[in-house]
């Protein structure tokens, strides 16, 4: 995959994936923990409500037991019951009911029966309900001398009834009748519990809901929960509830399968709505965190790889151009990578050492070449000397004519000039070059070099393709002009030899410049005969030439000049199509007195 082939991409992807996974795991764990805690909270709240209800009911039952015993021991009540007169007993009952209301212990039922089970007085229940209660086993147990607590279904709730016998003095106990006091587990008590606990309350018996804080039309759905055990979940209307069944008389069931039951319900929908809000906030937090983590991962990856990219770019350029003067310059900032800076410094030191070594090797090679090519030089010198000797011999003849004398003098002059040229080229190649650096307009220098090359002889015109940026570089203008003129003359000769006898062709020789931030590229191209592949590696060797009458030192001298100016030179050629010489020069050449 191309995208993953980049170190920056791999670091970015790895960091981003790790960050996203970490955030996802954290959000998942938080969600799971919040959900679990919400469920536990519901469970704790519903059990807490059940405990409060049990405590309230137990306290109220105990209070009414004490009140009922106190009333049953009242002498006036015993005297009224012995009369077996309902009016007398009812009058006493009205007084006692007023006392209960004043003490804020409101009862829902007061009833007195005779020892025969006949209702003598009642309060809080219609006559028919009183007659039904009189037939209840609790009354028979009281007439048998036993106290009892019982639960009776009424249309508006479940009546909890405390029944005690009314007896004479302990010295001669005799049951005179019964006293029953009851309080209703109905809508009023359910609303009171809801205000205190925030839970919905319902009371039911025999598979029927008799009182509830929920609307009446929802009671059939509630009735299905009467036979459940423990905590369960039920949907009623649009709401979902957690339900807990609390038997009011454990172990007692009716024929329909359920005894008196209190249902405690806690809204799960409200809790889920709260969880949804938390989940939404967590999701938003996760998205923001992922975006920030991704941006941070990209920044970290870029911080790590940007110095490496700068280093590799310079390395690629050095490898492509062979220019060892290129330096790696890393930006100064607070996120500097010490390893990258060390690598850049090491590379710069290495290139400086290699460049210095190359210059030393180049100097040694030039000196070695002089020794190896001394025979070539001797041969080049011997021929002019032989011509000069022959010309002098002709001049010594006594009968030499004026014409012969002029011809001999011309030959001597030409050969002396040839010897001088050979000596100068050898000296230029062998001795260190003294550079004089100054700012130079490279385009102007190229125009002057082209004009000088065209003035050296007839042939193909030179086409200029100069960068419009008008680059100024620091270099030795005179030395660079010598190198360029040398290469342009060679290019024109190559075109002239390819098209002998033909008219000069525009564009056959081209001189071009191109500017970048740190470099200037000069290209000399021709459409001449080209160079054979076997000869191409030797074009910069001293005294290697394929031209008749050439010395073979032009390109080696040009190479020395370019490399002395901190640049590089390379040749590409295709036989029959032409040759291109590419020169790379730094925009600013370091001061270098000799090469």
N, C-alpha and C positions, 0 to 999 in steps of 0.2 A: 504494500500500500504506500503510495507516494506521500500521503499526509503524515503517516507514522514514521517515514524515513528521516524526518527532521528531528533533531534532539530537542528543539524548542517545543515541537508538537507533542513529543512523548512526555516531556516533563509537564507540559500544560495538561495533557489528558490525564496523566497519572495523578497529579495534584488535584485536579478538578474532580475526578472520580472518587478519590479518597475523601475529599471534602464533602461531596454529595452523599456518599455512603455514610459518613460519620453523622451528617445532619439528619439523613433519613432514619438511621438507627436511633439517634437521640429523640427525634420527633415521635417515632413509633413507640419507644419506651415511655416517653412522657404521656402519649395518648393512652397507652395501655394502663399506665399507672393512674392517670386521672379517671379513666373509665372504671377501673377497679375500685378506686377510692369512692367514686360516686355511688357505685352499687353497695359498697360497705356502709356508706353514709345513710343510704335509704334503709338498709337492714337495721342499722343502729337506731335510726329515728323511729322506725315502726315498732321495734321492740321497746324503745323508751316510752312511746305512747301507750303500748300495752301495759307496761309496768305502772305508768301513772293511772291508767284506768283501773287496774286491779287495786292499787293503793286507795284510790278514791272510793271505789265500791266497797272495799273492806272497811274503810273508816266509817263510811255512811252506814253500813250494815251494823257495825259494832255500836255506833251511836244510837241507832234505832232500837237495837236490842236492849240497851240500858234504859232508854226512855220507856219502852214497852213494859219492862219489868217494874220500873218505878210507878207507872200508871196502874199496872195490875195490883200493886200492893197498897194503893190508896184506899183508906177506909171508906171514903165517900162513895168510891166506885163499887166496892164490895156491897155496901148498904143498898146502892141503887140497883145492883144486879139481883139482890135477894128479893126485891120487890117484884121482879119479873114483869115490870111495867115498862113498855117501850118508851112512853113519854118521859118518864122519870130518868131513865138511862140516857135518852137522847139529849135531854137538857144538860146532863153532866158532860156528855160527849161534846156538845157545842162549846162549853166553857173550856174544856181541855184543848180543843182544836185551836181556839183563840190564843191560848198560852203558847202552843207550838209555833204558830205563825209569828208571835211577838219575839220568840227566841230564834227566828230565822231558820228553824228546822221544819221546813214545809214538807208535810206528808201528802201523799196522793190518796191514801185510804186509811180510815179508822173504822173499825167494826167490832161490835160486841155481840156475842151470842150467849144464850142461856145454856144451862147444863144439858138441855135437851137438844141443843144445836139450832134453836130458833133465833133469828136475827132480832136483837133488841134495839140496836142503834147502829147507824152507819153515817159515814161522811166521805165524800169524794168518789162515790160509786153509785150508779143507779140501782134501784131495787132489784132488777133482774140480775145484774152483775153480782150484787151482794148475795142473792140466793144461790147463785152458782158457786161463789167462793165458800158459802156455808157448807156446801157439799164436798169441799176439797178435803183430801186426806189430812192436811195440816190441822184442820179444825178437829177432826176425830182424834188425832194424836194429842192435841192440847187437852181435849176432854179426858184423855187417858192419863193426863199428868205430864206430858212431854212437851218441851219447847221445840219449835221447828222453824226453819227458814226455807221458804219455797219460792218458786218462780212461776208466775201465771201469765199466759198470753192475753193481752188486751188489744183492741183494734188500733190503739195508738202507741203500743210499746209492750214491754215485758215488765210486769209488776213483781218486784221483790218484796215478799211478805214475811214479816216476823210475827209469829203466833205463839202466845204463852197462855197457860191456864190461869184463871182467877180462882185462888184458893182462900179458905178461911185461915184463922190463926194456926201456926204450926202445932200448937198443943193438941188441936183436934182438926187436922186437915180435912177439908171437904171442898171438892171442885164445884164452884158456883157457875162457871161459864168460861168463855175464852175472850181474849183481847188480841186483835190483829192490827198491826200498823205496817203500812207499805209505802214504798217510794217507786216511782215509775222510771224505768230505763227507756226513755222516749226521746222525742225530737229535742226537747229543751236540754236534757243532759248531753245529748250528742253535740248540739251546737256549742255548749259550754266547753266540752272537751276539744272541739275543733279550734275554738279561739285560743285555748291554752297550748295546744300541741301542733296545730297546723295540719292535722290529719283528718280525713273523712271517717265518720263513725256510722255504723249501722247495727241494729239489733234485730234478730230474727229467731224464729222457732218453727219447727215442723215444716221446713222448706219454704217459709214465707218471711219476707222482710216486713217488720211491723213499724220500724222507725229508722230514719236515716237523714244525714245531712245532704245527701244527693237528691236530685229531683225524683218525683214519684215514678215517672216513666222509665227510670233506669233501675228500678228495683228488681224486675225479672232477671236482668243480667247479674245483679248482686246475689240473688237467691241461689244461683248455681255455685257460689263460693261457700255456702253454708256447710257443705259436705267435704270441703277440702281440709287438709291438715298442713300445718306449718306455713311458710311463706310461699306464695304463688303469685303469678302475674295474670291480670285480667284486663281486657279492653272493654271499656264502657263508653259508648258513644265515640267521640273523637279522642278520648283520653285513655292512656294506658296507666294502670295502677299496679302497685305492689300490695298484695292483700295478706293479712294475717288473721287467722281465725282463733278466737279465744272462747272456749266453752265456759258458760256461766255456771253450769253444774257438771263438772267432769264425771264421766262414767254413766250419765243419764241420757238416754236417747228415746225419742218418741217413736211411734209406729212408722212415721215417714222417714225415719233414719237419722234425724238431727234433733238434738235437744236445744235448749236455749243457748244462743251463740251471739257473741259480739264480733263484728267485723271491723278491723282497723285497716284503712287504705291510705297509701301515700302515693301522690301523683308521680309516676315515672316520666310522663311526657314533659313536665316542667323541668325535671332534672336533665332529661335528654336535650331539651332546648338549651339549657345552660351548657351542656357538653358540646352541643353543636357550635355554640358561640366560641367555646374554647378551642374546638377543632379548627374552626375558621381562622381564629387568630394564630393558632399554631401553623396552619397551612400558609398563611401570609408571611409569618416569621420565617418558615422554611424556604419560601420562594425568595425572600429578600436575602436570607443567609446563603442560598445557593448562588444567587447572582453575585453577591459580594465575594463568596469563595471562588467563583469562576474568575472574576476580575482579579482577585488577589493571586490566583494560580497563574493567570496569564502574566501578571506583573512579575511574579517570581521567576517564571520561565524566561521572560524577556530579559530580566536582570541577569540571569545566569548565562543565557545564550548570546546576548548582544556583544559582550566582549569576545566570545569565541567566534562570532560571525565576523567581527572586525579583524580578528587574527587570521581566520581562514581566508577572508577576502584578500588580504595582503599576501598570504602564502600562495594563493592561486595566481595572483598577478606576478609575483616573483617567479613562480614556476613557468608562467606563460611567456614572460618577457626576458627572464634571466637578469632582471635589474635588481642587484643586491643592495642598492641605495635606499630602497623603500623601507620606511620605518613604520612600526605599529604604534599608533597614538590612541590610547584609550581615554575616554571622557572622564573628567574628574567629577565625582559626585559621592554622596554619602553611602551609596550602595555598592561601592567599589568591591570587586571580587579580587582578593589578594592572590588567589591561584592564577586567575587570568592575567593579572598584572605581572606576576612572576614569569608566566609563560611568555608574555609579550616582551619583557626585558631580556629573557633568555634568547628569544628568537632574534631580537635586534642585535644582541651581542654576537650571536652566531653568524648572522649575515655580514656584520662588520668584519668578523674574523675571516669568513670565506672570501669576502671582497678583497681584503688585504692580501690574503693568500693568493687569490687569482692575479692581483697586480704583480706580486712578486714572481709568480710563475710566468706571467706574461713577459716580464722583463728578462727573466732567465731564458725563456724560449726565444726572445729576440736575439739575445747574445749567442745562444746556441745556434740559431739560424744563421747568424753571421759566419760562425765557424764552419757550419755545414755547407754554406753556399759560397764560401770563398772561391771555390773553383769556378762557380758560375760568374762571380764578379770578375775574376781573372780573365775568363773568356770574353765577357762583355768589354773589358778594358783592352784586351789584346787586339781585337779587330780594329778599333780606332787607331791604336798605335801603329799597326801595320800599314794602315792607309796613310797616316802622317809620315811614316818612314819612307814609303814609296814616293810620296809627294816631294819630300826633301831630296831624295835621290834624283828625281827629275829636275829639281831646281839646280842641282850641282852640275848638270850637264852643260858643257861650254856652248853648245849650239841651241840652247833652250829658247824657244820663241816667246814673244809676249803673250800670245794666247795660251800656250802651255803653262806659262808662269801664272797667269790669272786663274786658270783651272786648278793648278796645284794649291794656290793660296786659298781658294774657295773650299777645296776638300779639307785642307788643314783646319780652317775656321769651323766648318761643320762638325768635324770629328772632335775638335776641342770642346765645342758646345755640348756635344753628345757625352764626352767624358765628364764635363761639369755637371750635366743633368744626372748622370749615374751616381756621381759622388754625393750630390745633394740629397737624392732619394735615399741612398744608403744611410746618410747621416740623419735624415728625418726619421727613418725607421728605427735606427739604433739608439739615438741619444734621447734622454728624457725630455719631455715637452714642457715648456714653461707656459702656463696658462695665465691669461689676464681676464678675469671675470668682470662682467658689467651687465647692467640691464640691456636687453636686446629685444626689438620687435621682430619676432620670428618670421612674420609674413614679409616684412621688408627685406630681411636677410635672404629669404627664399627668392624674392623677385631679383635681387642683385646677383645671386648665384646663377639663376636661370639666364640672365643677360650675359654674364661672363662665359657660361658654357656655350651659348649660341655664338658668341664672338670668336670662340676658338676655332671655328670652321663651319662650313656649310653642312646642311643636313636637316633632319626633321625638327620642326619647331617644338618648343616645350610648352605644354598646356598646364596652367596653374589652377589648382582647386584648393584655395586657401580658406581656412575657417574664418568666419566673419567676426569671431570674438576678438581679433587682433591681440593675440596673447603676447605678453611680455615675460621673458624668462631671463634668469641670470646665467650667463654662459660666456665663452670666449668667441666672439663673433668672427674674428679672422680665421681661427683654426676651424670652426664649424663651416665657414664659407669654403675653405680649401677642400674639406671632405665632400661637401655637396657638389661643388664644381667637378671634382674627380668622378663622382658617381654619375652625374648628369652627362658628362662627356662620354663615359663608357656606355651609357644608355643610348645616346645618339649614334655612337659607332655601331652598336648592336643593331639598331634599326637600319642604318645605312648599309651594313653588310647584308641584311635580310632582303632589302629592297634596292639592290644595286641597279642604277640606271632608271629607277622609277621616281616619279615626282614625290616630294615630301608629303606625308600624310598627317593631317591635324589630329592630335590626340595620340600619336604613336608614342610619345614620351610625356609622362605626366608627373608633376610635382605637387603633392597634396599635404595639407596639415590638418590635424584634428586635435582639439583641446579637451582635457578633462580637468577635474579639480586639482590633481597633483602632477599630471603628466602632459607632455606634448608629443604627438606622434607625427613623424615626417615620413612620407612614402614616396619613393622614386620608382616608377613603373615604366616599362617599355614593352612594345609588341615585336621585339626582335626575335632572333633565332633561338633564344633561350640557352640554357646550360644543361649539358648531359647530367643525368643522375649520378654517374660515376665521378664527375668533376665537381659537383656542387659542394661536397664537404671540404674541398681544397681551395675554394675561391679566396679565402683570407690567408692562405699560406704565402710567405714571401717568395717572390720570383716565379710564382705559378701564373701563367698567362696563356690564353689561347689566341691572342692577337699577334699578328706579325709586327715586329718592331716594338712590342710592349715590354716593359721591365718587370711587370708582375708585382710592383710595390704600391700601386695606387690604392687598392682595397685594404691591404694590411695597414697602411698609414692611416686611412680613413677610420678603420676599426680602432686603432690606438687612440685617435682623437676622440671618437664617440665614447669609448669606455673611460678615457681620462676625464671626460665631462660628466661622468656619473650615469651615462646612458647605456643602452644596449643596441645591437644591430643584428639583423637576421636577413637571410635571403631565401626566397622561394622562387622556383623557376620550373617551367614546363617547356620542353623542347618544341620549337615551332610556334609557340604561343607568346613567349616573352618571359620577362624576369621582373620580380618586385623586391626591392630592398626596403625594409621597414626599420626605422630608427625611433627609439623611445628615449626621450630626454626628460629629466625632472624639471619642474617649473623653477626650482631654485637649486642650483648646483653648489655643493659645499666647496669651500676654498681648498684647492688641491694643487700645489705648485708644480709638481712633476708627476709623470707616469712613466 
